[in-house]
Amino acid sequence: MNLIDRANKYQKKMAAKVVAAKVNQELVDLLYVPKKDDHVELVDISSIEGIRVYRNTLKFVLIKAVDDVLTDSRIKINYSINKGGYCELVGNNVTYEMLQTIKNRMKKIINSAMPIEKNIYSKDIAEKILLQSKREDRVKMLKSHNDNQVTLYCLGGVFDYFYGVMAPDASYVDIFDLILYDNGFLLLFPDRFSPGKLPDVRNEQHLSKMFAEYKEWGKILGVEKIADVNEIIEQGNIKDLILVSEALQEKKIAYIADHIANQQKKFTFIAGPSSSGKTTFAKRLLLQLKANGLQGSIISLDNYYKGFGKIPYDIMGKLDYESIEGLDLNLLKNNVMQLLKEGKTRIPIYDFSTESVIDYRDIEVNDKSVIIFEGIHGLNPKLYEGLEMEKIHKIYISALTSINIDYHNRLPSTDTRLIRRIVRDYQYRGAKAEKTLSMWSSVRKGEDKYIFPYQDDADDVFNSSLIYEHGVLKKLAIPILEKVNNRDESFSEAERLLELLSYFLEVDDNNICITSILREFIGGSVFR
């Protein structure tokens, strides 16, 4: 007997809709038939694994609907924005009427509970099936992979693959919407923290512009998909791609520094999610400010933690180090005001091992000074209450991955940051992959609450992602991930990341400059 009956039996006791399961810590679909002694754990969409299954299944329904109603067009799923997936129709301009037609077809597919079939083929047969479906982009990806067998899912005669398990049928993804956005549209799905409803759509023009800018650069460089990067590696031209990628980032940092200098800003606040490269970016920005004839200092907002006994608790009763209420905002504002009025102040030095301020350091400024504050709350408006906003420049930084796996599978920015963090935590903090993976859900929750709501309030946005970086990270990350025990609850996530990395060819780090943001994670940084 498969797991669907068990899922239906315990659904009322679950936090959200069950879409998959873990059997002996391995993620499986609900059609899986467990053995007598298997340990089974149901997976709902309030979990990272569950919401990923929901998203992939919903994307498949969208692809099927487009195939049914627009036979002359192909869909391209580009990147994540506004808690949804930004999509374009290759060969067609998206209209409201067209979108309604697609949406209505999706609803019919969902209401009919159209089954999703899982099939395993030889590589040769899989390539023939995909070519018949005009999925040359997917076939190109398969050619760089070593597996002799390929798993394909089928929905109403449409074949595809989404790097993970799927729900048993289309009825599992009944909460969705399609809305016009820029030149395409957004595919909206629930958020795992509010799994019963769709998220509010915010204006995220900064991120849209940044993604579009890097997509255009990708076209110029001839790099839009993983297979394109692999081809450059095979041809021995990766050095040029590395140099151009680094030059593009340096040019952007110089532009931001010019912006700050020309507007005579006195304070720069930098914020971004985990493993975005905030520390290296801040130091490179300081160098560019010096090239503009300015002086400066970098101050971590972590120094303003209130200390032992003053950190708030979250709803689970755990200390919430992500909360802005854990910072001494009054002290921060007083320091800023003193710098403006008196030209000097004393800032705290916080020690996490003792959870206390252990010392202070003197900071002095003059007409040529810029103070850089760096931390996860750098864009939170509570930081700026009572301050002179005309003196402040706000920057949002994240690793916004600009290449896709193929037309229907994007390379999530979240995965790029997670792989970076796994490598860094292992090398510099002595943390195994299991620890980093177990903490990631909490980290993401904090980002959703304290960082992402303010990202479009920034004056500048910086993309720290590098087109070539996954091939470099692969060499370091795979041995770390392979050590994850198959009895550990993070095993399925480690296996997913290993599969993702397997599609990249390795890149040697010899040609990466010592000022690169990537050096913050792989080692060899001049700033460490």
C-alpha positions in Angstrom: 0.0 0.0 0.0 1.4 3.5 -0.9 1.5 6.5 1.4 -1.5 8.3 0.1 -3.9 6.6 2.5 -1.6 7.4 5.4 -1.4 11.0 4.3 -5.2 11.2 4.1 -5.6 9.6 7.5 -3.3 12.0 9.4 -4.0 15.1 7.3 -6.1 16.8 10.0 -3.2 16.5 12.5 -0.7 18.1 10.1 0.1 21.9 10.0 -0.6 22.1 6.3 -1.3 20.0 3.2 0.7 16.8 2.9 2.4 16.5 -0.5 5.3 14.0 0.1 7.0 11.9 2.8 10.4 11.0 4.1 11.2 7.3 4.3 14.3 6.6 6.4 15.2 10.3 5.9 14.9 10.1 2.1 12.3 12.3 0.4 9.8 10.2 -1.6 6.5 10.8 -3.4 3.3 9.6 -1.9 3.0 6.8 -4.4 6.0 5.1 -2.7 5.2 1.7 -1.0 7.1 1.5 2.3 8.5 -1.7 3.8 7.4 -3.0 7.2 10.3 -1.6 9.2 10.7 1.7 7.3 10.5 4.9 9.3 8.0 7.2 7.6 7.5 10.9 8.2 4.8 12.8 6.3 5.9 16.1 4.7 3.6 19.1 4.4 4.0 22.4 2.7 5.0 24.2 6.0 8.4 22.6 5.5 11.1 23.6 3.0 10.9 20.2 1.3 7.1 20.3 1.2 6.8 23.7 -0.3 9.4 22.8 -2.9 7.3 19.8 -4.0 4.3 22.1 -4.2 6.1 24.6 -6.3 7.5 22.0 -8.7 4.1 20.4 -9.1 2.4 23.7 -9.8 5.1 24.6 -12.4 4.3 21.3 -14.1 0.6 22.1 -14.2 1.5 25.6 -15.7 3.7 24.0 -18.4 1.0 21.5 -19.3 -1.6 24.3 -19.5 0.6 26.4 -21.8 1.3 23.3 -23.9 -2.5 22.8 -24.3 -3.6 26.4 -25.1 -0.5 27.9 -26.8 1.0 25.2 -29.0 3.3 27.8 -30.8 4.9 29.1 -27.6 7.3 27.8 -24.9 7.4 28.9 -21.3 10.5 30.1 -19.6 10.6 30.2 -15.8 13.3 32.8 -15.0 13.7 33.7 -11.3 12.0 34.0 -8.0 10.5 37.4 -7.1 7.5 38.5 -5.0 7.3 35.0 -3.4 6.5 33.7 -6.9 8.2 32.6 -10.1 8.7 35.2 -12.9 7.8 33.6 -16.2 8.0 34.6 -19.9 6.4 33.1 -23.0 9.1 32.6 -25.7 7.6 33.8 -29.0 4.6 35.6 -27.5 3.8 38.8 -25.7 1.7 38.0 -22.6 -1.7 39.6 -22.5 -4.4 39.6 -19.8 -6.7 37.5 -22.0 -3.9 35.0 -22.7 -3.1 34.7 -19.0 -6.8 34.1 -18.1 -6.9 31.3 -20.7 -3.8 29.7 -19.2 -5.2 30.1 -15.7 -8.6 28.5 -16.6 -6.9 25.6 -18.2 -4.7 25.1 -15.0 -7.9 25.1 -12.9 -9.4 22.4 -15.1 -6.3 20.3 -14.9 -6.3 20.7 -11.1 -10.0 20.0 -10.6 -9.7 16.9 -12.7 -6.9 15.6 -10.4 -4.9 14.8 -13.5 -2.4 12.1 -12.4 1.4 12.7 -12.5 3.3 9.6 -13.6 6.9 8.8 -12.7 8.9 6.8 -15.2 12.6 5.8 -15.4 14.2 5.6 -18.8 17.6 5.0 -20.3 19.5 8.2 -21.1 19.0 7.6 -24.9 15.3 7.0 -24.6 14.9 10.0 -22.3 16.7 12.3 -24.8 14.4 11.1 -27.6 11.3 11.8 -25.5 12.5 15.3 -24.6 13.5 16.1 -28.1 10.0 15.2 -29.3 8.8 17.7 -26.6 11.1 20.4 -28.1 13.2 20.4 -24.8 16.6 20.7 -26.4 17.7 22.8 -23.4 17.0 19.8 -21.1 18.8 17.4 -23.4 21.8 19.6 -23.5 21.8 19.5 -19.7 21.6 15.7 -19.7 24.7 15.3 -21.9 26.9 16.7 -19.2 25.6 14.2 -16.6 26.9 10.8 -16.0 23.7 8.9 -15.0 22.7 6.2 -17.4 19.1 6.3 -16.2 16.8 9.4 -16.2 13.6 10.0 -14.2 10.9 11.8 -16.2 7.5 12.8 -14.9 4.5 12.8 -17.2 1.4 15.0 -16.9 -1.2 14.5 -19.6 1.4 13.5 -22.2 3.8 16.3 -21.3 7.2 15.0 -20.0 9.6 16.9 -17.8 11.8 16.8 -14.7 12.1 19.1 -11.7 15.0 17.9 -9.6 12.9 16.3 -6.9 9.7 14.4 -6.2 6.2 15.5 -7.3 2.7 15.3 -5.8 0.7 12.3 -7.0 -1.7 14.4 -9.1 -2.6 18.0 -10.0 -5.3 18.4 -7.3 -2.6 18.9 -4.6 -1.8 22.4 -5.9 -5.1 24.2 -5.9 -3.9 27.5 -4.3 -2.2 29.6 -7.0 -2.6 32.7 -9.2 -1.1 34.2 -12.3 -0.7 38.0 -12.6 0.9 40.2 -15.3 4.3 41.5 -14.3 6.8 43.4 -16.4 7.1 41.7 -19.8 5.8 38.3 -18.5 3.8 37.2 -15.5 4.2 35.8 -12.0 3.2 32.3 -10.9 2.1 32.8 -7.3 2.0 30.0 -4.7 1.7 29.8 -1.0 4.5 30.6 1.4 5.4 27.8 3.8 5.0 30.2 6.8 1.4 30.9 5.6 0.6 27.7 3.7 -3.1 28.3 3.3 -3.0 31.5 1.3 -1.1 33.4 -1.3 1.4 36.1 -0.3 0.8 39.7 -0.9 2.5 41.1 -4.0 5.0 43.8 -3.3 6.7 46.3 -5.6 10.2 44.8 -6.0 11.4 46.9 -8.9 15.0 47.0 -7.6 15.3 43.2 -7.7 13.5 42.9 -11.1 15.9 45.4 -12.5 18.9 43.6 -11.1 17.8 40.2 -12.4 17.1 41.7 -15.8 20.5 43.5 -15.9 22.3 40.2 -15.1 20.2 38.2 -17.5 21.2 40.7 -20.2 24.9 40.3 -19.2 24.5 36.6 -19.4 23.2 36.9 -23.0 26.2 39.1 -23.9 28.6 36.5 -22.4 26.7 33.6 -24.0 25.8 32.2 -20.6 22.1 31.7 -19.7 22.1 28.1 -18.5 24.4 25.7 -16.6 25.2 23.9 -19.9 26.6 27.1 -21.3 29.0 27.4 -18.4 30.1 23.8 -18.7 30.7 24.3 -22.4 33.0 27.3 -21.7 34.9 25.1 -19.1 35.3 22.3 -21.7 36.6 24.8 -24.3 39.2 26.0 -21.8 37.8 29.6 -21.7 36.8 29.7 -18.0 39.5 32.2 -17.1 38.0 34.9 -19.3 34.5 34.3 -17.8 36.0 34.6 -14.3 37.8 37.8 -15.1 34.7 39.4 -16.8 32.4 38.3 -13.9 34.8 39.9 -11.4 35.2 43.0 -13.5 31.4 43.4 -13.7 31.1 43.3 -9.9 34.0 45.8 -9.4 32.4 48.2 -11.9 29.2 48.0 -9.9 30.9 48.6 -6.6 32.7 51.6 -8.1 29.4 52.9 -9.3 27.9 52.7 -5.9 30.9 54.4 -4.3 30.6 57.2 -6.8 26.9 57.5 -5.9 27.8 57.8 -2.2 30.6 60.3 -2.8 28.6 62.5 -5.3 25.7 62.8 -2.9 28.0 63.5 0.1 26.5 60.7 2.2 28.0 60.3 5.7 26.6 56.9 6.6 26.1 53.7 4.5 24.0 50.9 5.9 24.4 47.5 4.2 21.9 44.6 4.7 21.4 41.3 3.1 20.5 37.6 3.8 23.0 35.0 5.1 26.0 34.3 2.9 25.5 37.2 0.6 29.1 38.3 1.0 28.3 41.5 3.1 31.7 41.5 4.8 33.8 41.4 1.7 31.5 43.8 -0.2 31.8 46.3 2.6 35.6 46.2 2.5 35.7 46.5 -1.3 33.2 49.4 -1.1 35.5 51.1 1.4 38.4 50.7 -1.0 36.4 52.4 -3.8 35.4 55.2 -1.4 39.1 55.7 -0.7 39.7 55.9 -4.5 37.2 58.8 -4.4 39.3 60.6 -1.9 37.2 59.6 1.2 38.1 58.0 4.5 36.0 55.5 6.3 35.4 52.8 8.9 33.3 49.6 8.9 31.1 48.8 11.9 29.2 45.6 12.4 25.7 46.0 13.7 26.4 42.8 15.7 28.3 45.1 18.2 25.0 46.6 19.3 23.5 43.4 20.7 22.1 44.1 24.2 23.8 41.0 25.7 22.9 38.2 28.1 19.3 38.3 29.5 18.2 41.0 27.1 17.8 39.0 23.8 14.0 38.5 23.1 12.5 35.1 22.7 10.6 33.8 19.6 7.2 32.1 19.7 9.0 28.8 20.2 10.6 30.0 23.4 14.1 30.2 21.9 16.4 33.2 22.0 15.8 35.2 18.8 19.1 36.6 17.7 17.6 37.6 14.4 15.2 40.1 16.1 16.0 43.8 15.8 14.7 44.1 19.4 18.0 42.4 20.4 20.0 45.5 19.3 20.5 48.6 21.5 19.0 51.0 18.9 19.3 54.0 21.3 23.0 53.5 21.6 23.4 53.2 17.9 21.5 56.4 17.2 23.4 58.2 19.9 26.7 57.1 18.2 25.4 58.4 14.9 24.3 61.7 16.3 27.6 62.2 18.1 29.5 61.6 14.9 27.4 64.2 13.1 27.6 66.8 15.9 30.9 66.2 17.6 32.9 64.3 15.0 33.7 61.4 17.3 32.1 58.7 19.5 32.9 55.4 21.2 31.3 52.3 19.8 30.9 48.9 21.6 32.8 45.7 20.8 30.5 42.7 21.4 31.7 39.2 22.2 29.3 36.4 21.4 31.1 33.8 23.6 30.4 35.9 26.7 27.2 37.5 25.3 28.4 40.9 26.5 30.2 44.1 25.5 33.9 43.6 26.3 35.4 46.9 25.2 34.9 50.1 23.2 36.8 51.7 20.4 37.0 55.4 19.4 35.8 56.5 16.0 36.5 60.0 14.6 35.2 61.5 11.4 35.8 64.6 9.3 34.4 66.1 6.1 36.0 63.3 4.1 34.6 60.4 6.2 32.0 57.8 5.5 30.9 55.3 8.1 29.7 51.9 6.9 27.3 49.9 9.1 26.9 46.2 8.1 24.3 43.7 9.4 21.1 41.9 8.7 19.0 44.9 10.0 20.7 47.5 8.0 17.5 48.4 6.0 15.1 48.2 8.9 13.4 51.7 9.3 13.6 51.4 13.1 17.3 52.1 12.8 16.7 55.5 11.2 14.0 56.9 13.5 15.1 60.4 14.4 18.2 60.4 12.1 18.9 62.7 9.1 18.0 60.5 6.2 19.7 62.8 3.7 23.0 61.7 5.3 22.2 58.0 4.9 22.8 55.6 1.9 21.1 52.2 2.0 22.4 49.1 0.1 20.8 45.7 -0.3 23.1 42.8 -1.2 22.2 39.3 -2.1 23.4 36.4 -4.3 20.8 36.7 -7.0 21.6 33.7 -9.2 21.3 34.8 -12.8 21.7 31.5 -14.7 19.1 28.7 -15.0 19.4 24.9 -15.0 17.1 24.8 -18.1 14.0 26.6 -19.4 11.7 25.1 -16.7 14.2 24.9 -13.8 15.8 27.9 -12.2 18.9 27.8 -10.0 17.5 29.2 -6.7 19.5 32.0 -5.2 18.7 30.4 -1.8 20.6 27.3 -2.8 23.6 29.3 -3.9 23.7 31.0 -0.5 23.2 27.7 1.3 26.1 26.0 -0.5 28.3 29.0 0.2 27.4 28.8 3.9 28.0 25.0 4.1 31.5 25.5 2.7 32.3 28.5 5.0 30.8 27.0 8.1 32.9 23.8 7.6 36.1 25.6 6.9 36.0 28.5 9.3 33.6 27.5 12.1 34.2 23.7 12.3 30.5 23.0 11.6 29.4 19.9 9.8 26.9 20.2 7.0 24.2 18.6 9.3 24.4 21.6 11.6 24.2 24.2 8.8 21.3 22.4 7.2 19.4 22.0 10.5 19.7 25.8 11.1 18.8 26.9 7.6 15.0 26.9 8.1 15.4 29.2 11.1 17.8 31.4 9.2 15.3 31.6 6.3 12.5 32.5 8.6 14.5 35.4 10.1 15.3 36.6 6.6 11.6 36.6 5.6 10.7 38.6 8.7 13.6 41.0 9.1 15.3 41.5 5.7 13.2 40.8 2.7 10.3 43.2 3.6 12.7 46.1 3.3 14.9 45.1 0.3 13.2 47.5 -2.1 13.7 50.5 0.2 17.4 50.4 -0.7 19.1 53.2 -2.6 21.3 50.6 -4.4 21.1 46.8 -4.9 24.2 44.7 -5.4 24.2 41.2 -6.8 27.1 39.2 -5.2 26.4 36.0 -7.3 29.2 35.0 -9.8 28.3 33.1 -12.9 31.2 30.6 -12.5 31.0 30.1 -8.7 29.1 26.8 -8.5 31.9 24.9 -10.3 34.3 26.2 -7.7 32.0 25.5 -4.7 31.3 22.0 -6.0 34.9 20.8 -5.3 34.6 21.9 -1.7 30.9 21.2 -1.0 30.6 17.6 -2.3 33.0 16.0 0.3 31.2 17.9 3.1 27.7 16.9 1.9 28.7 13.3 1.3 29.5 13.0 5.1 25.9 13.6 6.1 24.6 10.4 7.7 21.7 8.7 6.1 19.9 8.6 9.4 20.2 12.4 9.9 17.1 14.5 9.3 19.0 16.7 6.8 20.0 13.7 4.6 17.4 14.3 1.9 18.4 18.0 1.6 22.1 17.0 1.4 21.2 14.5 -1.4 19.2 17.2 -3.3 22.2 19.6 -3.2 24.6 16.8 -4.3 22.4 16.2 -7.3 22.3 19.9 -8.1 26.1 20.2 -7.9 26.5 17.1 -10.1 25.3 19.1 -13.1 28.3 21.5 -12.8 31.8 20.9 -14.1 34.5 21.7 -11.6 36.4 25.0 -11.8 39.9 25.6 -10.4 40.2 28.6 -8.1 43.7 29.6 -9.3 42.3 32.4 -11.5 40.1 33.9 -8.8 41.4 37.2 -7.4 42.1 37.6 -3.7 39.6 40.3 -3.4 36.7 38.2 -4.8 33.5 37.9 -2.7 33.8 34.1 -3.4 37.1 34.1 -1.4 35.0 34.9 1.7 33.7 31.3 1.5 36.4 29.2 -0.2 39.4 30.9 1.5 42.3 32.9 0.3 40.7 36.3 0.8 43.0 39.3 1.3 40.4 40.7 3.7 40.3 37.8 6.1 
